[in-house]
Amino acid sequence: MTNFKKVFEHKQSILRNRPDKTRVQVTAQSKLVEAFRSHVKVRDFEVIVDQPANMESTDQGPRPSEYVLAALAACHEVTYRLYADAMDIALDSVAVSVTGVSDAKGFFSLDENTPAGFSEIFGTIAIESDASDDEIERLRQAVNRHCPVLDDIRRPVSVDLKIERIKSAATH
């Protein structure tokens, strides 16, 4: 198994010495293609985002909110792996299961006081390790401080989405 401590320390060194390299910008481009199915491009990858059949869609991919949960679970795993190695804490494996709870009244505008998104997210982090309980707790605290997706969910993020009008092909 690879130890990522060298990667962690190398990245820290680069970022300390090159503050101009600390800002990372990621772009996702999405296009609605049929019913509620979208094709999303991120870097060189394309993913399908969809709604289930009970929404009269094609059910060819997870819903957007399910990708939020998937991103949280995977990001937590990566952060556990990286920080365990960086902190010299034994970690044989890590797996994360998360569940989000939402109330459809918010999305369908039945109650303006009900959030459209998740009202709670809970889950389990399954860790295989010979480390002490104190080491695992130190690791948990480090991950909770440094997991980007967890941070995105917990902290308000500035979002500014502008409308760009394009002419319909039918009006040409």
C-alpha positions in Angstrom: 0.0 0.0 0.0 1.2 3.5 -0.8 2.1 5.8 2.0 1.0 9.3 1.1 3.0 11.2 3.7 5.6 12.1 1.1 2.8 13.5 -1.2 1.4 15.5 1.8 4.8 16.9 2.8 5.7 17.7 -0.9 2.4 19.6 -1.5 2.9 21.5 1.8 6.4 22.5 0.7 5.3 23.7 -2.7 2.4 25.7 -1.2 4.6 27.3 1.4 7.1 28.3 -1.2 4.7 29.2 -3.9 1.7 31.0 -2.4 0.5 31.8 -6.0 -0.2 28.0 -6.3 -2.6 27.8 -3.4 -5.8 28.8 -5.2 -7.5 26.0 -7.1 -10.3 26.5 -9.5 -12.5 23.7 -10.7 -15.2 24.0 -13.3 -18.2 21.7 -13.9 -20.3 22.1 -17.1 -23.7 20.6 -17.3 -26.3 20.3 -20.0 -29.9 19.1 -19.6 -30.3 16.5 -22.4 -33.6 14.7 -21.8 -36.3 14.9 -19.2 -34.2 15.7 -16.1 -31.1 13.9 -17.3 -28.0 16.1 -17.5 -24.5 15.3 -18.8 -21.9 16.9 -16.7 -18.3 17.4 -17.6 -15.5 17.9 -15.0 -12.0 17.9 -16.3 -11.8 14.9 -18.7 -14.7 13.1 -17.1 -18.4 12.9 -18.0 -21.0 11.9 -15.5 -24.8 11.5 -15.8 -27.1 13.2 -13.3 -30.7 12.3 -13.4 -33.9 11.8 -11.5 -35.8 8.6 -10.9 -38.6 7.2 -12.9 -41.2 8.4 -10.4 -40.2 11.9 -11.6 -40.9 10.9 -15.2 -37.2 10.9 -16.0 -34.8 8.3 -17.3 -33.2 7.2 -14.0 -29.8 6.8 -15.7 -27.8 8.3 -12.9 -27.8 9.6 -9.3 -29.8 12.7 -8.4 -27.7 15.9 -7.8 -28.2 15.6 -4.0 -27.0 12.0 -4.2 -23.7 13.2 -5.8 -23.4 15.6 -2.8 -23.5 12.5 -0.5 -21.1 10.6 -2.8 -18.7 13.5 -2.8 -18.8 13.8 1.0 -18.2 10.1 1.5 -15.3 9.9 -1.0 -13.7 13.1 0.1 -13.8 11.9 3.7 -12.1 8.7 2.7 -9.4 10.5 0.8 -8.8 12.9 3.7 -8.7 10.0 6.2 -6.1 8.3 4.0 -3.9 11.3 3.5 -4.0 12.6 7.1 -3.5 9.1 8.6 -0.3 8.8 6.6 0.8 12.4 7.3 0.2 11.9 11.1 1.8 8.4 11.1 -1.4 6.8 12.3 -1.9 3.2 11.1 -4.9 3.0 8.8 -5.5 -0.3 6.9 -8.8 0.7 5.4 -11.6 3.3 5.5 -15.1 3.2 4.2 -17.8 5.8 4.6 -21.5 5.5 4.4 -23.6 8.7 4.6 -27.4 9.3 4.5 -29.1 12.6 3.8 -32.6 13.4 4.9 -34.7 16.0 3.1 -38.3 17.0 3.0 -39.9 17.2 -0.5 -42.1 20.0 0.7 -39.2 22.4 0.3 -38.3 21.4 -3.3 -42.0 21.4 -4.4 -42.8 24.7 -2.8 -45.4 23.4 -0.4 -43.8 25.0 2.7 -41.6 28.1 2.3 -40.0 27.4 5.8 -38.8 23.9 4.7 -35.3 23.7 3.2 -35.1 22.4 -0.3 -32.0 20.4 0.5 -30.8 18.2 3.2 -31.9 19.0 6.8 -29.5 16.4 8.2 -26.7 14.1 7.1 -25.5 11.3 9.2 -23.3 8.3 8.6 -20.6 5.9 9.6 -16.9 5.9 9.1 -15.6 2.3 9.2 -11.9 2.2 10.1 -9.6 -0.8 10.1 -6.6 0.2 12.3 -4.4 -0.9 15.1 -4.1 2.7 16.2 -5.1 3.7 19.7 -8.5 5.4 20.4 -6.7 8.6 21.1 -4.9 8.5 17.7 -8.1 7.8 15.9 -9.8 10.7 17.7 -6.9 13.0 16.6 -7.3 11.8 13.1 -11.1 12.3 13.2 -10.6 15.9 14.3 -8.0 16.6 11.6 -10.3 15.1 8.9 -13.2 17.2 10.2 -11.1 20.3 10.0 -9.6 19.6 6.6 -12.1 17.7 4.4 -13.1 20.1 1.6 -16.5 18.7 0.9 -17.4 18.6 4.6 -16.3 22.2 4.8 -18.4 23.2 1.7 -21.5 21.7 3.3 -21.0 23.2 6.8 -19.9 26.7 5.9 -21.8 29.2 3.8 -20.2 29.5 0.4 -20.6 32.5 -1.9 -22.5 31.5 -5.0 -23.2 33.9 -7.9 -25.0 32.3 -10.9 -25.8 34.8 -13.7 -28.3 34.3 -16.4 -26.9 34.3 -20.0 -29.7 34.5 -22.6 -29.1 32.7 -25.8 -31.4 32.9 -28.8 -33.5 29.8 -29.5 -32.7 28.0 -32.7 -36.4 28.1 -33.5 -36.3 31.9 -33.7 -33.6 32.2 -36.3 
